[in-house]
Every structure is written in structure tokens, then in C-alpha cells.
Amino acid sequence: MSSLEQRCAKAGLKMTGQRRVILKVLGEASDHPSVEDVYDRAKEVDDSISIATVYRTLSLLDELDMVIRHEFQEGYSRYEVNDEHHHHLIDLDTGKVVEFQNDELEALKEKIARDLGYELIDHRLELYGKKLPKS
């Protein structure tokens, strides 16, 4: 059983075959798939899966904080498993999403919140850019 399946079972979710397929698709995704991407990949495994099932499952996983729903200024949502903290840089020319972590940035966010008299509970950082020309 995958870690995501274990988290779902622990949360009391019924583990249907279709849900398992959707969880597998999410767990194996190296990108940030849209609902349609998840649906297309799931259909390759189980052609009885409907788009409504994918929407319902992703919505439920989002409510349970097991996936993160991103907008990335594209007009549709993309999803990823909520497992390790990281940030995103989105290439405005290609739509490519680059994940990154930066210890200095983490410390700076904590310092900003503390300086303003807050404990940082959660945050999301998305950077948007265009690749610099090679010199």
C-alpha cells in the first residue's frame, strides 16, 4: 500500500479500486497534473473511471489536505501530493513548473513573520518568470 493510500485509510476513506488507481496516478506523477491529465492516465489503467470520479476524489483529497491544488495563473487547477515542503517557479513561456527548496528563504519567511509578531503556520510561494537568454 502506498503512503498516500495509507494516509487515506487512516482518514477513514473507503479504498475502492478506482480510488486506488487515482492515488497511484497521483503518486507516480512527476509533473503537476490537471484533472484531465489524472483522468487520462487513470483511464489507461481502468477504462471504467469517469471524470466525475476523478473530480470528486481530487476534491476530497484536497479537503483532507492530502493533495495541494495549484492554479499557476493558467485558468485550471493542477494537483500534487502534499508530502514535502517546496516552492514553485513557473516558466511563463513553456508552462514548465520547477520545484525548489531554499534554506535561506525558509529562514527569511520565519524571520518576517516573527518580526511582525506572528508564528508562521502555512504559506505558499509561486514565482513566475521567463528563462534568461544564454550569454
BAROTI-533865 format. One record per residue: residue number from 1; y, x, z of N, C-alpha, C, O in turn; residue in three letters. Coordinates in Angstrom, 1 decimal, decimal comma. Layout:
(NUM (Y X Z) (Y X Z) (Y X Z) (Y X Z) "ALA"),
...
//
This chain:
(1 (-1,2 0,8 0,0) (0,0 0,0 0,0) (1,2 0,9 0,0) (1,3 1,8 0,8) "MET"),
(2 (2,2 0,6 -0,9) (3,4 1,4 -1,0) (4,3 1,2 0,3) (4,1 0,2 1,0) "SER"),
(3 (5,2 2,1 0,5) (6,1 1,9 1,7) (6,9 0,7 1,6) (7,2 0,0 2,6) "SER"),
(4 (7,3 0,3 0,3) (8,1 -0,9 0,2) (7,2 -2,2 0,5) (7,7 -3,1 1,1) "LEU"),
(5 (6,0 -2,1 0,0) (5,0 -3,2 0,4) (4,8 -3,3 1,9) (4,8 -4,4 2,4) "GLU"),
(6 (4,7 -2,2 2,5) (4,6 -2,2 4,0) (5,8 -2,8 4,7) (5,6 -3,5 5,6) "GLN"),
(7 (7,0 -2,4 4,2) (8,2 -3,0 4,8) (8,2 -4,5 4,6) (8,7 -5,2 5,5) "ARG"),
(8 (7,8 -5,0 3,4) (7,8 -6,4 3,1) (6,8 -7,1 4,0) (7,1 -8,2 4,6) "CYS"),
(9 (5,6 -6,6 4,2) (4,6 -7,2 5,0) (5,1 -7,2 6,5) (4,9 -8,2 7,1) "ALA"),
(10 (5,7 -6,2 6,9) (6,2 -6,1 8,3) (7,3 -7,2 8,5) (7,5 -7,7 9,6) "LYS"),
(11 (8,1 -7,5 7,4) (9,1 -8,5 7,5) (8,5 -9,9 7,4) (9,3 -10,9 7,5) "ALA"),
(12 (7,2 -10,0 7,2) (6,6 -11,3 7,1) (6,5 -11,9 5,7) (6,2 -13,1 5,6) "GLY"),
(13 (6,8 -11,2 4,7) (6,8 -11,7 3,3) (5,3 -11,8 2,9) (4,5 -10,9 3,1) "LEU"),
(14 (5,0 -12,9 2,2) (3,7 -13,1 1,6) (3,6 -12,2 0,4) (4,5 -12,2 -0,4) "LYS"),
(15 (2,5 -11,4 0,4) (2,4 -10,4 -0,7) (1,5 -11,0 -1,8) (0,3 -10,8 -1,9) "MET"),
(16 (2,2 -11,7 -2,7) (1,5 -12,2 -3,9) (1,3 -11,1 -4,9) (1,9 -10,1 -4,8) "THR"),
(17 (0,4 -11,4 -5,9) (0,2 -10,4 -6,9) (1,4 -10,1 -7,7) (1,7 -9,0 -8,1) "GLY"),
(18 (2,2 -11,2 -8,0) (3,4 -11,0 -8,8) (4,4 -10,2 -8,0) (5,1 -9,3 -8,6) "GLN"),
(19 (4,5 -10,4 -6,7) (5,5 -9,7 -5,9) (5,1 -8,2 -5,8) (5,9 -7,3 -5,9) "ARG"),
(20 (3,8 -8,0 -5,8) (3,3 -6,6 -5,7) (3,7 -5,8 -7,0) (4,1 -4,7 -7,0) "ARG"),
(21 (3,6 -6,5 -8,2) (3,9 -5,9 -9,4) (5,4 -5,6 -9,5) (5,8 -4,5 -9,9) "VAL"),
(22 (6,2 -6,5 -9,0) (7,7 -6,3 -9,0) (8,0 -5,1 -8,1) (8,9 -4,3 -8,4) "ILE"),
(23 (7,4 -5,1 -6,9) (7,6 -4,0 -6,0) (7,2 -2,6 -6,6) (7,9 -1,6 -6,4) "LEU"),
(24 (6,1 -2,7 -7,3) (5,6 -1,4 -8,0) (6,6 -1,0 -9,0) (6,9 0,2 -9,1) "LYS"),
(25 (7,1 -1,9 -9,8) (8,1 -1,6 -10,8) (9,4 -0,9 -10,2) (9,9 0,1 -10,6) "VAL"),
(26 (9,8 -1,6 -9,1) (11,0 -1,0 -8,4) (10,7 0,4 -7,8) (11,5 1,3 -7,9) "LEU"),
(27 (9,5 0,5 -7,2) (9,2 1,8 -6,6) (9,0 2,9 -7,5) (9,2 4,1 -7,2) "GLY"),
(28 (8,6 2,6 -8,8) (8,4 3,6 -9,8) (9,7 3,9 -10,6) (9,7 4,8 -11,4) "GLU"),
(29 (10,7 3,1 -10,5) (11,9 3,2 -11,3) (12,6 4,5 -11,0) (12,9 4,8 -9,9) "ALA"),
(30 (12,9 5,3 -12,1) (13,7 6,5 -11,9) (15,2 6,2 -12,3) (16,0 7,1 -12,1) "SER"),
(31 (15,4 5,0 -12,7) (16,8 4,6 -13,1) (17,2 3,5 -12,1) (16,6 3,3 -11,0) "ASP"),
(32 (18,2 2,7 -12,4) (18,6 1,6 -11,6) (18,5 0,4 -12,5) (19,5 -0,1 -13,1) "HIS"),
(33 (17,3 -0,2 -12,5) (17,0 -1,3 -13,5) (17,8 -2,6 -13,2) (18,0 -3,0 -12,1) "PRO"),
(34 (18,1 -3,3 -14,3) (18,7 -4,6 -14,2) (17,5 -5,6 -14,0) (16,4 -5,2 -14,0) "SER"),
(35 (17,9 -6,9 -13,7) (16,9 -7,9 -13,6) (16,0 -7,9 -14,8) (14,8 -8,0 -14,7) "VAL"),
(36 (16,7 -7,9 -16,0) (15,9 -7,9 -17,2) (15,0 -6,7 -17,4) (13,9 -6,9 -17,9) "GLU"),
(37 (15,4 -5,6 -17,0) (14,6 -4,4 -17,0) (13,4 -4,5 -16,1) (12,2 -4,3 -16,6) "ASP"),
(38 (13,6 -5,0 -14,9) (12,5 -5,3 -14,0) (11,5 -6,3 -14,6) (10,3 -6,1 -14,6) "VAL"),
(39 (12,1 -7,3 -15,2) (11,2 -8,4 -15,8) (10,4 -7,8 -16,9) (9,2 -8,0 -17,0) "TYR"),
(40 (11,0 -7,1 -17,8) (10,3 -6,5 -19,0) (9,2 -5,6 -18,5) (8,1 -5,6 -19,1) "ASP"),
(41 (9,5 -4,7 -17,5) (8,4 -3,8 -17,0) (7,3 -4,5 -16,3) (6,2 -4,2 -16,4) "ARG"),
(42 (7,7 -5,6 -15,6) (6,7 -6,3 -14,8) (5,8 -7,1 -15,8) (4,6 -7,2 -15,6) "ALA"),
(43 (6,4 -7,6 -16,9) (5,6 -8,4 -17,9) (4,6 -7,5 -18,6) (3,5 -8,0 -19,0) "LYS"),
(44 (4,8 -6,2 -18,7) (3,8 -5,3 -19,3) (2,6 -5,2 -18,4) (1,5 -5,0 -18,9) "GLU"),
(45 (2,7 -5,5 -17,1) (1,6 -5,4 -16,2) (1,0 -6,8 -16,0) (-0,2 -6,9 -16,0) "VAL"),
(46 (1,8 -7,8 -15,9) (1,3 -9,2 -15,7) (2,2 -10,1 -16,5) (3,3 -10,5 -16,1) "ASP"),
(47 (1,7 -10,6 -17,6) (2,5 -11,4 -18,5) (2,7 -12,8 -18,0) (3,4 -13,6 -18,7) "ASP"),
(48 (2,2 -13,2 -16,8) (2,5 -14,5 -16,2) (3,8 -14,5 -15,4) (4,2 -15,6 -14,9) "SER"),
(49 (4,4 -13,4 -15,2) (5,6 -13,3 -14,3) (6,7 -13,9 -15,1) (7,0 -13,6 -16,3) "ILE"),
(50 (7,5 -14,7 -14,4) (8,7 -15,4 -15,0) (9,9 -14,6 -14,6) (9,9 -14,0 -13,6) "SER"),
(51 (11,0 -14,8 -15,4) (12,3 -14,2 -15,0) (12,8 -14,8 -13,7) (13,4 -14,1 -12,9) "ILE"),
(52 (12,5 -16,1 -13,4) (12,9 -16,7 -12,2) (12,2 -16,1 -11,0) (12,8 -15,9 -9,9) "ALA"),
(53 (11,0 -15,7 -11,1) (10,3 -15,0 -10,0) (10,9 -13,7 -9,8) (11,1 -13,3 -8,6) "THR"),
(54 (11,3 -13,0 -10,8) (12,0 -11,7 -10,6) (13,3 -11,9 -9,9) (13,6 -11,2 -9,0) "VAL"),
(55 (14,1 -12,9 -10,4) (15,4 -13,1 -9,7) (15,2 -13,5 -8,3) (15,9 -12,9 -7,4) "TYR"),
(56 (14,3 -14,4 -8,0) (14,0 -14,8 -6,6) (13,6 -13,6 -5,7) (14,1 -13,4 -4,6) "ARG"),
(57 (12,7 -12,8 -6,2) (12,2 -11,7 -5,5) (13,3 -10,6 -5,2) (13,4 -10,1 -4,1) "THR"),
(58 (14,1 -10,3 -6,2) (15,2 -9,3 -6,0) (16,2 -9,9 -5,1) (16,7 -9,1 -4,2) "LEU"),
(59 (16,5 -11,2 -5,2) (17,5 -11,8 -4,2) (16,9 -11,7 -2,8) (17,7 -11,4 -1,9) "SER"),
(60 (15,7 -12,0 -2,6) (15,1 -11,9 -1,3) (15,1 -10,5 -0,7) (15,4 -10,3 0,4) "LEU"),
(61 (14,7 -9,6 -1,6) (14,7 -8,1 -1,2) (16,1 -7,7 -0,8) (16,3 -6,9 0,1) "LEU"),
(62 (17,1 -8,1 -1,6) (18,5 -7,8 -1,3) (18,9 -8,4 0,1) (19,6 -7,7 0,8) "ASP"),
(63 (18,6 -9,6 0,3) (18,9 -10,3 1,6) (18,3 -9,5 2,8) (18,9 -9,4 3,8) "GLU"),
(64 (17,1 -9,0 2,6) (16,4 -8,2 3,6) (16,8 -6,8 3,7) (16,2 -6,0 4,5) "LEU"),
(65 (17,7 -6,4 2,8) (18,2 -5,0 2,8) (17,2 -4,0 2,4) (17,2 -2,8 2,8) "ASP"),
(66 (16,2 -4,4 1,6) (15,2 -3,5 1,1) (15,5 -2,9 -0,3) (14,9 -1,9 -0,7) "MET"),
(67 (16,4 -3,6 -1,0) (16,9 -3,1 -2,2) (18,5 -3,1 -2,1) (19,0 -3,9 -1,3) "VAL"),
(68 (19,1 -2,3 -2,9) (20,5 -2,3 -3,0) (20,9 -2,8 -4,4) (20,4 -2,3 -5,4) "ILE"),
(69 (21,8 -3,8 -4,4) (22,3 -4,4 -5,7) (23,6 -3,7 -6,0) (24,5 -3,7 -5,2) "ARG"),
(70 (23,7 -3,1 -7,2) (24,9 -2,4 -7,6) (25,5 -3,2 -8,8) (24,8 -3,8 -9,6) "HIS"),
(71 (26,8 -3,1 -8,9) (27,5 -3,8 -10,1) (27,9 -2,7 -11,1) (27,7 -3,0 -12,3) "GLU"),
(72 (28,4 -1,6 -10,7) (28,8 -0,5 -11,6) (29,7 -0,9 -12,7) (29,7 -0,3 -13,8) "PHE"),
(73 (30,5 -2,0 -12,5) (31,5 -2,4 -13,4) (31,0 -2,7 -14,8) (31,6 -2,5 -15,8) "GLN"),
(74 (29,7 -3,2 -14,9) (29,1 -3,5 -16,2) (28,9 -4,9 -16,5) (28,6 -5,3 -17,6) "GLU"),
(75 (29,2 -5,8 -15,5) (29,0 -7,2 -15,8) (27,7 -7,8 -15,4) (27,4 -9,0 -15,6) "GLY"),
(76 (26,8 -6,9 -14,9) (25,4 -7,3 -14,5) (25,0 -6,4 -13,4) (25,6 -5,3 -13,2) "TYR"),
(77 (24,0 -6,8 -12,6) (23,6 -6,1 -11,4) (22,4 -5,1 -11,8) (21,6 -5,4 -12,7) "SER"),
(78 (22,4 -4,0 -11,1) (21,3 -3,1 -11,2) (20,7 -3,0 -9,7) (21,5 -3,2 -8,8) "ARG"),
(79 (19,5 -2,6 -9,6) (18,8 -2,5 -8,3) (18,1 -1,2 -8,1) (17,7 -0,5 -9,0) "TYR"),
(80 (18,1 -0,8 -6,8) (17,3 0,3 -6,4) (16,7 0,1 -5,0) (17,3 -0,6 -4,2) "GLU"),
(81 (15,6 0,7 -4,7) (15,0 0,6 -3,4) (15,9 1,3 -2,4) (16,5 2,4 -2,7) "VAL"),
(82 (16,1 0,6 -1,3) (17,0 1,1 -0,2) (16,2 2,0 0,7) (15,6 1,6 1,7) "ASN"),
(83 (16,1 3,3 0,3) (15,3 4,2 1,1) (16,1 5,5 1,6) (16,0 5,8 2,8) "ASP"),
(84 (16,8 6,1 0,8) (17,5 7,3 1,2) (19,0 7,2 0,8) (19,3 6,7 -0,2) "GLU"),
(85 (19,9 7,6 1,7) (21,3 7,5 1,5) (21,7 8,5 0,4) (21,4 9,7 0,5) "HIS"),
(86 (22,5 8,0 -0,5) (23,1 8,8 -1,6) (24,2 8,0 -2,2) (24,5 6,8 -1,9) "HIS"),
(87 (24,9 8,7 -3,1) (26,1 8,1 -3,8) (25,8 8,1 -5,3) (24,8 8,7 -5,7) "HIS"),
(88 (26,7 7,5 -6,1) (26,5 7,5 -7,5) (27,8 7,9 -8,2) (28,9 7,6 -7,8) "HIS"),
(89 (27,6 8,6 -9,3) (28,7 8,9 -10,3) (28,2 8,2 -11,6) (27,1 8,5 -12,1) "LEU"),
(90 (29,0 7,3 -12,1) (28,7 6,6 -13,3) (29,5 7,1 -14,5) (30,7 7,2 -14,5) "ILE"),
(91 (28,7 7,6 -15,5) (29,3 8,1 -16,8) (29,8 6,9 -17,6) (29,0 6,1 -18,0) "ASP"),
(92 (31,1 6,8 -17,8) (31,7 5,7 -18,5) (31,4 5,6 -19,9) (31,5 4,6 -20,6) "LEU"),
(93 (31,1 6,8 -20,5) (30,7 6,8 -21,9) (29,3 6,4 -22,2) (29,0 5,7 -23,2) "ASP"),
(94 (28,4 6,8 -21,3) (27,0 6,5 -21,6) (26,3 5,5 -20,7) (25,3 5,0 -21,0) "THR"),
(95 (27,0 5,2 -19,5) (26,4 4,3 -18,6) (25,4 5,0 -17,7) (24,8 4,4 -16,8) "GLY"),
(96 (25,2 6,3 -17,9) (24,2 7,0 -17,1) (24,7 7,0 -15,6) (25,9 7,2 -15,3) "LYS"),
(97 (23,7 6,8 -14,7) (24,0 6,9 -13,2) (23,5 8,1 -12,7) (22,3 8,4 -12,7) "VAL"),
(98 (24,3 9,0 -12,1) (23,9 10,2 -11,5) (24,0 10,1 -10,0) (25,0 9,7 -9,4) "VAL"),
(99 (22,9 10,3 -9,3) (22,8 10,2 -7,9) (23,1 11,5 -7,3) (22,7 12,6 -7,8) "GLU"),
(100 (23,9 11,5 -6,1) (24,2 12,8 -5,5) (24,3 12,6 -4,0) (24,6 11,5 -3,5) "PHE"),
(101 (24,2 13,7 -3,3) (24,4 13,8 -1,8) (25,3 15,0 -1,6) (25,2 16,0 -2,3) "GLN"),
(102 (26,2 14,9 -0,6) (27,1 15,9 -0,3) (27,4 15,9 1,2) (28,0 15,0 1,7) "ASN"),
(103 (27,0 17,0 1,9) (27,2 17,1 3,3) (28,6 17,1 3,7) (29,0 16,5 4,7) "ASP"),
(104 (29,5 17,8 3,0) (30,9 17,8 3,3) (31,5 16,4 3,2) (32,3 16,0 4,0) "GLU"),
(105 (31,1 15,6 2,2) (31,6 14,3 2,0) (31,2 13,4 3,2) (31,9 12,6 3,7) "LEU"),
(106 (29,9 13,6 3,6) (29,4 12,8 4,8) (30,2 13,1 6,0) (30,6 12,1 6,7) "GLU"),
(107 (30,5 14,3 6,3) (31,3 14,7 7,4) (32,7 14,1 7,3) (33,3 13,7 8,3) "ALA"),
(108 (33,3 14,2 6,1) (34,7 13,7 5,9) (34,7 12,2 6,2) (35,7 11,7 6,8) "LEU"),
(109 (33,8 11,4 5,7) (33,8 10,0 5,9) (33,7 9,7 7,4) (34,4 8,8 7,9) "LYS"),
(110 (32,9 10,4 8,1) (32,8 10,2 9,6) (34,1 10,5 10,3) (34,5 9,8 11,2) "GLU"),
(111 (34,7 11,6 9,9) (36,0 12,0 10,4) (37,1 11,0 10,2) (37,9 10,7 11,1) "LYS"),
(112 (37,1 10,5 9,0) (38,2 9,5 8,6) (38,0 8,3 9,5) (39,0 7,8 10,1) "ILE"),
(113 (36,8 7,8 9,6) (36,5 6,6 10,4) (36,9 6,8 11,9) (37,6 6,0 12,5) "ALA"),
(114 (36,5 8,0 12,4) (36,8 8,3 13,8) (38,3 8,5 14,0) (38,8 8,0 15,0) "ARG"),
(115 (39,0 9,2 13,1) (40,4 9,3 13,2) (41,2 8,0 13,2) (42,3 7,9 13,8) "ASP"),
(116 (40,6 7,0 12,6) (41,2 5,6 12,5) (40,7 4,8 13,7) (41,1 3,6 13,8) "LEU"),
(117 (39,9 5,4 14,5) (39,4 4,7 15,7) (38,2 3,8 15,5) (38,0 2,8 16,2) "GLY"),
(118 (37,4 4,2 14,5) (36,2 3,4 14,1) (34,9 4,2 14,2) (34,9 5,4 14,0) "TYR"),
(119 (33,8 3,5 14,4) (32,5 4,1 14,2) (32,1 3,6 12,8) (32,0 2,4 12,5) "GLU"),
(120 (31,7 4,5 12,0) (31,3 4,2 10,6) (29,9 3,6 10,7) (28,9 4,3 11,1) "LEU"),
(121 (29,7 2,4 10,2) (28,4 1,7 10,3) (27,8 1,7 8,9) (26,6 1,9 8,8) "ILE"),
(122 (28,5 1,5 7,8) (28,0 1,5 6,5) (29,1 1,8 5,5) (30,3 1,7 5,8) "ASP"),
(123 (28,7 2,2 4,3) (29,7 2,4 3,3) (28,9 2,5 1,9) (27,7 2,7 1,9) "HIS"),
(124 (29,7 2,5 0,9) (29,1 2,7 -0,5) (30,2 3,4 -1,3) (31,4 3,0 -1,3) "ARG"),
(125 (29,8 4,4 -2,0) (30,7 5,2 -2,8) (30,2 5,3 -4,2) (29,1 5,7 -4,4) "LEU"),
(126 (31,0 4,9 -5,1) (30,7 5,0 -6,5) (31,9 5,7 -7,2) (33,0 5,2 -7,1) "GLU"),
(127 (31,6 6,7 -7,9) (32,6 7,4 -8,7) (32,3 7,1 -10,2) (31,2 7,0 -10,6) "LEU"),
(128 (33,4 7,0 -10,9) (33,3 6,7 -12,3) (34,1 7,8 -13,1) (35,2 8,2 -12,7) "TYR"),
(129 (33,4 8,3 -14,1) (34,1 9,4 -14,8) (33,5 9,6 -16,2) (32,6 8,9 -16,7) "GLY"),
(130 (34,2 10,6 -16,9) (33,8 10,9 -18,3) (33,5 12,4 -18,2) (34,2 13,2 -17,6) "LYS"),
(131 (32,4 12,8 -18,9) (32,0 14,2 -19,0) (33,1 15,1 -19,5) (33,7 14,7 -20,5) "LYS"),
(132 (33,4 16,2 -18,8) (34,4 17,1 -19,3) (33,9 17,8 -20,6) (32,7 18,2 -20,7) "LEU"),
(133 (34,8 18,1 -21,5) (34,3 18,9 -22,7) (33,9 20,3 -22,3) (34,5 20,9 -21,4) "PRO"),
(134 (32,9 20,8 -23,0) (32,5 22,2 -22,7) (33,6 23,1 -23,2) (34,1 23,0 -24,3) "LYS"),
(135 (33,8 24,1 -22,3) (34,9 25,1 -22,7) (34,3 26,4 -23,3) (35,1 27,3 -23,7) "SER"),
//
